[in-house]
Amino acid sequence: MTKHYDYDVIVIGSGPSGRRAAVQASKFGRSVLVVDRRGKVGGVSVHTGTIPSKTLRETVLNLTGWRERGIYGMNYRVKQNIDAQDLNMRLGKTLDDEVEVLEHQFLRNGVSVEYGSAKFVDAHTIEIENPAGGSRRVSGKAIVVAVGSAPHRPHNIPFDGTRVIDSDGMVNLDRIPRSLTVVGAGVIGIEYATIFSALDVRVTIIDQREHILDFIDREIVDDFIHQLRDQSVNFRLGGALESIVIEAGQPVAILEDGRRVRSDLLLYTGGRQGATGDLNLAAAGLEADERGRLDVDPITFQTKTPNIYATGDVIGFPALASTSMEQGRIAACHACEQPVPPAPKFFPYGIYSVPEISIVGITEEEARKKKIPYEAGVARFRETSRGQIMAETQGFLKIIVCLKTHKLLGVHIVGEAATELIHIGQAVLNFGGSFEYFIEATFNYPTFAEAYKSAALDVWNRITPRHAGKGEPPAISPESSAPQRMKTESH
C-alpha cells in the first residue's frame, strides 16, 4: 500500500538552492511546500549575504565615484559626505524588490510557503513552529535541507554588535567607521575590506596565513594585493590572532607576535557554519559535522537517509549562490524520479571585491603540478579601447592554454567587470574549445571582452615560430581547427 504524504517535496529554506529545488519540483507537477524561519523568503542570500553585500558594493562605487576617479582624480565624489543612511536606503529597496520577485515566482509556480522553524520528527515528517508559538506537523515524500549557513562565532571573540561584529552585522551599520580591522582574509573578509577601503576608510587585514586566496592564480593575487596597497590597505599576515580587547572604547586585535591593531570597528570572519543546529537531525538518522555541514552524494545530493537531500551552503564548498541553485535543481530532479542532468565540468568563481576577481578552470600552479605543457596569454585592460575610455589603468585578463591540443584550460581576471567577462571563457571551456576561437571571434567594439582576443594573440605570438608568417605554415596542433588565415594576425 502506497503511503500518503501531505506534500511530494518539502524544502526547508528559501535561499538559492531551496527556491530552485522548489520551483523545479513544481514544474514536474509535484506538490511543494517551502518552510522558512524568517518572515520573508530569500534566505541568507537575500537578507544578510550575497545580495546585501553586492548591493553595498555597488552603492559605495556609485556614491564615491570610484569608477570615475581615473579621469577626475582621487578627490572626485558623487556625494561628498556619505553616511550609513545613504548605504541603507538603496539596500532596503533592493531587498524589498528581491523578496517581491521571489514571492511572485513561488506564486506563479504553485509553491506553498510557510514561515516558522522546522525540525525533524522522522525521516518524512517535520514539525513547524510558527512565530506566534503554535506548531503543526507535515509530511513529505522527499525533503530538501537548504537551510544555508551563519557566521562562525568562536566563544573567545567578544562580539557586541557595535564594535566587534560578524559579516551579518556589516549590513546593519548605523555609522561608517573611520578605521576597520578585518580578521580573516577569506572571500567575505576581502570583499568587505575593499568595499570600505573604497569609502576611504583606513583598513587593516589580519590573517595567520602568509598568502591569501590560495585557490586563485598567484599572478592574479599578486596584482590584486598591489592594487589594494595602492588603496592604502594594510596587511598583517603570518601572525595568528591571540585576543581582542576593548581599550578606550575601541577594539584592539592583539597578534601572537605582539603586534597590535586598533580601529573603530573590527569585523571577524572565521568562516561559516551550517544552520542545522535546531533541525533535530538525529530523528531523521542524520548527523552534521563540527561546522554543521551535511555529507551528501556528489551526484544526487542525497544524504545517507535516501529521501532527504541537502544543498547549498549546508554541504560546504563551493558555497556559491550559482552552484547552490544547480544543486537544488539536480536534487529536485532526482527526488521527482526525473533524469538527473550532468553538472557542467567548469563553473566560475567570483569575488566581488574592489577590484573584482573571477576565475574558471585551472591555474598556472595547477597546470605545473599536473605536468600539463601550457602557455599563458595576458591582456591588460589599459591596452583596450574600453579601458582607455573608462581610464582603467589596472587589471588584466589571463588565459591558460594547453600546448598539445590548444584547448583552453583556464581564464583568470582581476579588474572591472571580471565577474561578467568570465562567462565567455566558461562557455568555451565547457564546450572544449581552443584558444583560437577568441582570435576568430568578433567582439563588440569597444568592450573589455576584446581582452580575450588580445590574450589569445599573446599566446599565438608565444607559440608560433617567427618565420611562420613568411610563407611557412604555423605550428598548429593537428587537433586544432584554426583557419590558416590566422597567420596574418598580429598582436
C-alpha positions as CSV (number, residue, x, y, z in Angstrom):
1,M,0.0,0.0,0.0
2,T,1.4,3.4,-1.0
3,K,1.8,5.8,1.9
4,H,0.1,9.2,1.6
5,Y,2.2,12.3,2.3
6,D,1.0,15.9,2.7
7,Y,3.5,17.0,0.0
8,D,5.6,15.4,-2.6
9,V,8.5,17.6,-1.7
10,I,9.2,19.8,1.4
11,V,12.0,22.3,1.1
12,I,13.5,23.7,4.4
13,G,14.9,27.1,3.5
14,S,14.2,29.5,0.6
15,G,17.7,30.6,-0.4
16,P,19.2,30.0,-3.9
17,S,19.2,26.2,-3.7
18,G,15.9,25.9,-1.8
19,R,13.9,28.0,-4.2
20,R,15.5,26.4,-7.2
21,A,14.6,22.9,-5.8
22,A,11.0,24.0,-5.0
23,V,10.4,25.6,-8.4
24,Q,11.9,22.7,-10.3
25,A,9.8,20.1,-8.4
26,S,6.7,22.2,-9.0
27,K,7.4,22.2,-12.8
28,F,7.3,18.4,-12.7
29,G,3.8,18.7,-11.3
30,R,4.7,17.8,-7.7
31,S,3.1,19.4,-4.7
32,V,5.7,21.5,-2.9
33,L,6.0,23.3,0.5
34,V,8.8,25.7,1.3
35,V,9.4,26.3,5.0
36,D,11.5,29.3,6.1
37,R,12.2,30.5,9.6
38,R,12.3,34.2,8.5
39,G,9.2,36.3,7.9
40,K,10.3,36.7,4.3
41,V,11.5,34.4,1.6
42,G,15.1,34.6,0.2
43,G,17.2,33.1,2.9
44,V,20.7,34.2,3.9
45,S,21.5,35.1,0.3
46,V,18.9,37.8,0.2
47,H,18.8,39.1,3.7
48,T,22.4,39.0,5.1
49,G,24.7,37.5,2.5
50,T,25.1,37.7,-1.3
51,I,22.5,40.4,-2.3
52,P,23.2,42.8,0.6
53,S,27.0,42.7,0.3
54,K,26.9,43.2,-3.5
55,T,24.3,46.0,-3.2
56,L,26.5,47.7,-0.6
57,R,29.5,47.4,-3.0
58,E,27.5,48.9,-5.9
59,T,26.2,51.7,-3.7
60,V,29.7,52.6,-2.5
61,L,31.2,52.6,-6.0
62,N,28.4,54.8,-7.3
63,L,28.4,57.4,-4.4
64,T,32.2,57.6,-4.2
65,G,32.5,58.0,-8.0
66,W,35.1,55.3,-7.7
67,R,34.9,54.3,-11.4
68,E,35.5,57.9,-12.5
69,R,38.5,58.7,-10.3
70,G,40.9,57.7,-13.0
71,I,39.7,60.7,-15.0
72,Y,38.6,63.3,-12.4
73,G,41.1,62.5,-9.7
74,M,41.1,60.8,-6.3
75,N,39.2,63.7,-4.7
76,Y,36.2,63.2,-7.0
77,R,33.0,62.1,-5.3
78,V,29.4,62.0,-6.5
79,K,28.3,62.7,-2.9
80,Q,30.8,64.4,-0.6
81,N,29.5,63.3,2.8
82,I,28.4,59.6,2.7
83,D,26.8,58.2,5.8
84,A,25.2,54.8,6.8
85,Q,21.7,56.1,5.8
86,D,22.9,56.5,2.2
87,L,24.1,52.9,2.2
88,N,20.9,51.5,3.9
89,M,18.5,53.4,1.6
90,R,19.5,51.5,-1.5
91,L,19.9,48.3,0.4
92,G,16.4,48.4,1.7
93,K,14.8,49.0,-1.7
94,T,16.9,46.3,-3.3
95,L,15.9,43.7,-0.7
96,D,12.2,44.6,-0.9
97,D,12.3,44.2,-4.7
98,E,14.1,40.9,-4.5
99,V,11.6,39.4,-2.0
100,E,8.7,40.6,-4.2
101,V,10.2,38.8,-7.2
102,L,10.7,35.6,-5.2
103,E,7.2,35.6,-3.8
104,H,5.8,36.1,-7.2
105,Q,7.9,33.2,-8.5
106,F,6.6,30.9,-5.9
107,L,3.0,32.1,-6.5
108,R,3.0,31.5,-10.3
109,N,4.6,28.1,-9.9
110,G,2.1,26.9,-7.2
111,V,4.6,26.6,-4.4
112,S,3.2,26.8,-0.9
113,V,5.2,28.8,1.6
114,E,5.0,28.6,5.4
115,Y,7.1,30.6,7.9
116,G,8.4,29.1,11.0
117,S,11.3,26.9,12.4
118,A,11.3,23.3,11.2
119,K,12.7,20.3,12.9
120,F,12.6,16.6,12.0
121,V,10.1,14.2,13.7
122,D,11.2,11.4,11.5
123,A,12.7,11.0,8.0
124,H,9.4,12.0,6.3
125,T,7.9,14.4,8.9
126,I,8.8,17.8,10.2
127,E,7.3,20.0,12.9
128,I,6.9,23.7,12.1
129,E,6.9,26.1,15.0
130,N,5.4,29.4,13.8
131,P,6.3,32.8,15.2
132,A,3.1,33.0,17.2
133,G,4.1,30.0,19.2
134,G,1.8,27.4,17.5
135,S,3.0,24.3,15.7
136,R,1.9,21.7,13.2
137,R,3.3,18.6,11.6
138,V,3.6,18.0,7.9
139,S,4.9,15.0,5.9
140,G,6.8,14.8,2.7
141,K,7.8,12.0,0.4
142,A,11.1,13.8,-0.1
143,I,12.7,16.6,2.0
144,V,15.4,19.0,0.8
145,V,17.5,20.6,3.6
146,A,18.6,24.0,2.2
147,V,18.9,26.0,5.5
148,G,22.1,27.8,4.5
149,S,24.7,29.0,6.9
150,A,25.6,31.5,9.6
151,P,28.9,33.2,10.5
152,H,31.1,31.1,12.7
153,R,31.3,32.9,16.1
154,P,34.0,31.5,18.4
155,H,33.4,31.9,22.2
156,N,36.6,33.8,22.7
157,I,35.7,36.7,20.3
158,P,33.8,39.5,22.2
159,F,31.1,40.1,19.7
160,D,28.9,43.1,20.9
161,G,27.2,44.1,17.7
162,T,28.7,47.6,17.6
163,R,32.5,47.4,17.9
164,V,33.2,43.8,17.2
165,I,30.8,42.2,14.6
166,D,30.5,39.4,12.2
167,S,29.6,39.7,8.5
168,D,25.9,39.8,9.2
169,G,26.5,43.0,11.2
170,M,28.1,44.7,8.2
171,V,24.7,45.2,6.5
172,N,23.2,46.9,9.6
173,L,25.7,49.6,10.5
174,D,24.4,52.8,12.0
175,R,27.6,54.7,11.1
176,I,30.6,54.4,8.8
177,P,33.8,53.8,10.8
178,R,36.9,55.9,10.2
179,S,39.0,52.7,10.5
180,L,38.3,49.0,10.1
181,T,40.1,45.8,11.1
182,V,39.2,42.7,9.2
183,V,40.2,39.4,10.8
184,G,40.3,36.7,8.2
185,A,41.4,37.2,4.6
186,G,38.9,34.8,3.0
187,V,36.4,35.8,0.4
188,I,34.0,37.6,2.7
189,G,36.7,39.4,4.6
190,I,38.4,40.6,1.4
191,E,35.1,41.8,-0.1
192,Y,34.1,43.9,2.9
193,A,37.7,45.2,3.4
194,T,37.9,46.5,-0.2
195,I,34.4,47.9,-0.2
196,F,35.1,50.0,2.9
197,S,38.5,51.0,1.5
198,A,36.7,52.5,-1.5
199,L,34.9,54.7,1.1
200,D,38.3,55.9,2.2
201,V,38.1,54.0,5.4
202,R,41.5,53.0,6.8
203,V,41.5,49.2,6.5
204,T,43.9,46.6,8.0
205,I,43.5,42.9,7.1
206,I,44.8,40.3,9.6
207,D,45.3,36.6,8.7
208,Q,47.5,33.9,10.1
209,R,48.4,32.6,6.7
210,E,51.3,34.1,4.7
211,H,49.4,34.2,1.5
212,I,45.7,35.0,0.8
213,L,43.2,33.4,-1.6
214,D,45.3,30.3,-2.2
215,F,42.8,28.9,-4.7
216,I,43.3,31.9,-7.0
217,D,46.1,32.1,-9.7
218,R,49.2,33.5,-8.0
219,E,49.7,36.2,-10.6
220,I,46.2,37.5,-10.2
221,V,46.6,37.6,-6.4
222,D,49.9,39.5,-6.6
223,D,48.3,42.1,-8.8
224,F,45.3,42.3,-6.6
225,I,47.4,42.9,-3.4
226,H,49.4,45.5,-5.3
227,Q,46.2,47.4,-6.1
228,L,45.0,47.1,-2.5
229,R,48.3,48.5,-1.2
230,D,47.8,51.4,-3.6
231,Q,44.4,52.0,-1.9
232,S,46.3,52.2,1.4
233,V,45.0,48.8,2.7
234,N,47.4,47.4,5.3
235,F,48.1,43.7,5.6
236,R,49.2,41.9,8.8
237,L,49.8,38.4,7.5
238,G,51.6,35.4,9.1
239,G,50.5,36.1,12.6
240,A,47.7,34.3,14.5
241,L,45.1,36.3,16.4
242,E,45.7,35.9,20.2
243,S,42.9,38.0,21.5
244,I,40.6,41.0,21.0
245,V,40.3,43.6,23.8
246,I,38.4,46.9,24.1
247,E,40.6,49.9,25.0
248,A,39.2,53.4,25.3
249,G,36.0,52.3,23.5
250,Q,37.9,50.8,20.5
251,P,38.6,47.2,19.6
252,V,42.3,46.2,19.6
253,A,43.4,43.0,17.9
254,I,46.5,41.5,19.5
255,L,48.6,39.1,17.5
256,E,50.7,36.2,18.9
257,D,53.8,38.0,17.7
258,G,52.9,41.1,19.8
259,R,51.6,43.3,17.0
260,R,48.5,45.3,17.9
261,V,45.9,46.8,15.5
262,R,43.5,49.4,16.8
263,S,40.4,50.6,14.9
264,D,36.9,52.0,15.3
265,L,35.3,48.7,14.1
266,L,36.5,45.1,14.0
267,L,35.0,42.6,11.6
268,Y,35.6,38.9,12.4
269,T,35.3,36.5,9.5
270,G,36.2,33.0,10.6
271,G,34.2,31.1,8.0
272,R,30.6,30.0,8.2
273,Q,28.6,27.2,9.9
274,G,25.7,25.2,8.5
275,A,22.5,26.3,10.2
276,T,21.5,22.8,11.2
277,G,21.6,23.1,15.0
278,D,17.8,23.3,15.5
279,L,16.7,20.7,12.9
280,N,16.8,17.7,15.3
281,L,18.8,15.8,12.6
282,A,19.1,12.6,14.8
283,A,15.4,12.0,14.4
284,A,15.9,11.6,10.6
285,G,19.0,9.5,11.0
286,L,21.4,12.3,10.2
287,E,24.4,13.9,11.8
288,A,26.2,17.1,10.9
289,D,30.0,17.7,11.2
290,E,31.6,20.1,13.6
291,R,30.7,23.0,11.3
292,G,27.1,22.0,11.0
293,R,27.5,20.6,7.5
294,L,25.9,17.5,6.0
295,D,27.6,14.9,3.9
296,V,25.9,14.1,0.5
297,D,26.3,12.1,-2.6
298,P,28.1,14.5,-5.0
299,I,25.9,13.5,-7.9
300,T,22.4,13.4,-6.5
301,F,22.9,15.4,-3.3
302,Q,21.2,12.6,-1.3
303,T,22.1,12.3,2.4
304,K,22.6,8.9,3.9
305,T,18.8,8.9,4.5
306,P,17.7,8.4,0.9
307,N,14.6,10.5,0.8
308,I,16.4,13.5,2.4
309,Y,18.6,15.8,0.3
310,A,20.9,18.7,1.2
311,T,22.0,21.5,-1.0
312,G,23.8,24.9,-0.8
313,D,26.0,26.2,1.9
314,V,24.9,23.5,4.3
315,I,27.0,21.0,2.4
316,G,30.1,23.2,2.3
317,F,32.4,24.1,-0.7
318,P,31.9,25.8,-3.0
319,A,29.1,27.6,-1.2
320,L,28.3,29.8,-4.1
321,A,24.8,31.1,-4.9
322,S,25.2,30.0,-8.5
323,T,26.3,26.4,-7.8
324,S,23.8,26.1,-5.0
325,M,21.0,26.8,-7.5
326,E,22.2,24.0,-9.7
327,Q,22.5,21.7,-6.7
328,G,18.9,22.4,-5.8
329,R,17.7,21.7,-9.4
330,I,19.6,18.4,-9.5
331,A,18.3,17.3,-6.1
332,A,14.7,18.1,-7.2
333,C,15.1,16.1,-10.4
334,H,16.4,13.0,-8.5
335,A,13.7,13.4,-5.8
336,C,11.0,13.5,-8.5
337,E,12.5,10.5,-10.3
338,Q,13.4,12.5,-13.3
339,P,16.7,12.2,-15.3
340,V,19.5,13.9,-13.4
341,P,21.3,16.3,-15.8
342,P,25.1,16.1,-15.7
343,A,26.7,19.0,-13.9
344,P,28.9,21.2,-16.1
345,K,32.6,20.4,-15.6
346,F,33.6,24.0,-15.1
347,F,31.9,26.7,-13.1
348,P,33.0,30.2,-12.4
349,Y,34.1,31.7,-9.1
350,G,33.6,35.3,-8.4
351,I,34.9,37.6,-5.7
352,Y,33.1,40.9,-5.5
353,S,35.9,42.9,-4.1
354,V,37.2,46.2,-5.4
355,P,38.7,45.3,-7.9
356,E,36.7,42.2,-8.8
357,I,38.3,38.8,-9.3
358,S,36.8,35.9,-11.2
359,I,38.2,32.6,-12.3
360,V,37.2,29.4,-14.2
361,G,39.3,26.4,-15.0
362,I,42.8,25.6,-13.7
363,T,45.6,28.0,-12.6
364,E,49.2,28.1,-13.7
365,E,50.2,26.4,-10.5
366,E,47.7,23.6,-11.1
367,A,49.0,23.1,-14.7
368,R,52.6,22.8,-13.5
369,K,51.6,20.4,-10.7
370,K,49.7,18.2,-13.2
371,K,52.7,18.5,-15.6
372,I,50.5,19.9,-18.4
373,P,52.5,21.7,-21.1
374,Y,50.9,25.1,-21.3
375,E,51.3,28.7,-22.3
376,A,49.7,31.8,-20.8
377,G,48.5,34.9,-22.5
378,V,47.7,38.2,-20.9
379,A,45.7,41.3,-21.9
380,R,46.0,44.5,-19.8
381,F,42.7,46.4,-19.6
382,R,44.6,49.7,-20.0
383,E,45.6,48.5,-23.5
384,T,42.0,48.1,-24.7
385,S,39.9,51.0,-26.1
386,R,37.3,50.4,-23.5
387,G,39.9,50.6,-20.8
388,Q,41.1,54.0,-22.2
389,I,37.6,55.3,-22.3
390,M,37.0,54.3,-18.6
391,A,40.5,55.3,-17.5
392,E,41.0,51.7,-16.3
393,T,44.7,51.8,-15.6
394,Q,44.9,48.4,-13.8
395,G,43.5,44.9,-14.1
396,F,44.1,42.2,-16.7
397,L,42.7,39.0,-18.2
398,K,44.8,35.9,-18.4
399,I,44.2,32.6,-20.3
400,I,45.9,29.3,-19.8
401,V,46.2,27.1,-23.0
402,C,47.4,23.5,-23.5
403,L,50.3,23.4,-25.9
404,K,49.5,20.0,-27.2
405,T,45.8,20.5,-28.0
406,H,45.5,24.3,-28.0
407,K,42.4,23.8,-25.8
408,L,41.6,26.5,-23.2
409,L,42.4,25.3,-19.7
410,G,41.6,28.3,-17.6
411,V,40.7,32.0,-17.5
412,H,41.6,34.4,-14.7
413,I,40.6,38.0,-14.4
414,V,41.2,40.8,-12.0
415,G,39.6,44.2,-12.6
416,E,36.4,45.9,-13.8
417,A,33.6,43.6,-14.9
418,A,35.6,40.4,-14.1
419,T,32.5,38.5,-12.9
420,E,30.7,39.3,-16.1
421,L,33.6,38.7,-18.5
422,I,34.4,35.2,-17.1
423,H,31.3,33.6,-18.6
424,I,32.8,33.9,-22.1
425,G,35.7,31.7,-21.0
426,Q,33.4,29.4,-19.1
427,A,31.4,28.6,-22.2
428,V,34.5,27.9,-24.3
429,L,35.9,25.7,-21.6
430,N,32.7,23.7,-21.2
431,F,32.4,23.1,-24.9
432,G,36.1,22.0,-25.1
433,G,37.1,24.9,-27.3
434,S,40.5,26.0,-28.4
435,F,42.0,29.4,-27.8
436,E,41.9,30.2,-31.5
437,Y,38.2,30.7,-31.1
438,F,38.9,34.1,-29.4
439,I,41.1,35.1,-32.3
440,E,38.4,34.3,-34.9
441,A,35.5,35.7,-32.9
442,T,34.1,39.2,-33.5
443,F,33.6,41.1,-30.3
444,N,31.6,44.4,-29.8
445,Y,34.0,47.4,-30.0
446,P,34.9,48.9,-27.7
447,T,34.4,46.4,-24.9
448,F,36.5,44.7,-22.2
449,A,35.6,41.4,-23.9
450,E,38.2,42.3,-26.6
451,A,40.8,41.3,-24.0
452,Y,40.1,37.7,-24.8
453,K,41.3,38.3,-28.4
454,S,44.4,40.2,-27.2
455,A,45.2,37.4,-24.7
456,A,44.8,34.8,-27.3
457,L,47.0,36.7,-29.7
458,D,49.6,36.9,-26.9
459,V,49.5,33.1,-26.7
460,W,49.7,32.8,-30.5
461,N,52.8,35.0,-30.7
462,R,54.5,33.0,-28.0
463,I,53.9,29.6,-29.6
464,T,54.2,30.4,-33.3
465,P,57.7,30.5,-34.9
466,R,58.7,33.9,-36.0
467,H,59.0,32.8,-39.6
468,A,55.5,31.4,-39.7
469,G,54.1,34.5,-41.3
470,K,56.7,34.4,-44.1
471,G,55.3,31.6,-46.2
472,E,55.8,28.6,-43.9
473,P,52.9,27.0,-42.0
474,P,52.5,28.0,-38.4
475,A,53.0,25.4,-35.7
476,I,49.4,24.3,-35.2
477,S,48.4,21.1,-33.5
478,P,46.6,18.6,-35.7
479,E,43.7,18.7,-33.2
480,S,43.3,22.4,-33.7
481,S,40.8,23.6,-36.2
482,A,42.0,27.2,-36.5
483,P,41.8,28.6,-40.1
484,Q,45.1,29.3,-41.8
485,R,44.3,33.0,-42.2
486,M,45.3,33.5,-38.6
487,K,48.9,33.5,-39.8
488,T,48.4,37.2,-40.7
489,E,47.1,38.2,-37.3
490,S,49.3,40.4,-35.2
491,H,49.2,41.4,-31.5
